[in-house]
């Protein structure tokens, strides 16, 4: 008679053997993820070429301030003209150079895959890209604002220019971060937008001013200083509120687009 075969002994459970099962992948906390992405974007976008471009733009604002300071005429009129030049050209181009590249470069070289596959909400990625852009562009806006002081310091012009420049940085950076995700090689398209839309369409009456960022920034200057500025039809509250709302919408749209755009 054959001896019965003993049943196989149960395999030790992870708890009995001391081994631990791998922990499930957890989404990073939004605050920590934002900080990490913000620092990453700051490092990635600060190339030598872009820094040189920002220095040239800041120098252009100072040079224009020196030239305008020698002009005859009403100092407030000359000063507001220089202020409009500073935030509609110098600050706007600086925002384009930096903001369009923060996420746009990652799509161009394929590195966006490493960002998009992180367990991080897309809105956090968009917000970090916008914040990094603003951080780099703000020093240029500060120099552009101070250059207005070379022309005129009275009538609240410096304060008005500083306010308009900060709101312009926020709005332009939000717009161009979105553009960098929306299209490839956003820099030429952004330059065309600034030249054709912000410089010409914004001067096509009140409707043109309402459809451009510059129209609201001009209105801030006009309301704070009391200067007679063409195509600046909005109140101070409208001049501030509309660009702020636009900034929030553009950042949200960038987050949505990051979810929908196909990875390279």
ABEGO torsion letter per residue (X at the ends): XBBBBBBBBBBBBAAAAGBBBBBBBBBBBAAAAAAAAAAAAAAAABBAAAAAAAAAAAAAAAAAAAAAAABBEBAAAAAAAAAAAAAAAAAAAAAAAAAAAAAAAAAAAGAAAAAAABBBBAAAAAAAAAAAAAAAAAAAAAAAAAAAAAABABGGAAAAAAAAAAAAAAAAAAAAAAAAAABBGAAAAAAAAAAAAAAAAAABEAAAAAABAAAAAAAAAAAAAGBBBBGBABBAAAAAAAAAAAAAAAAAAAAAAAAABBBX
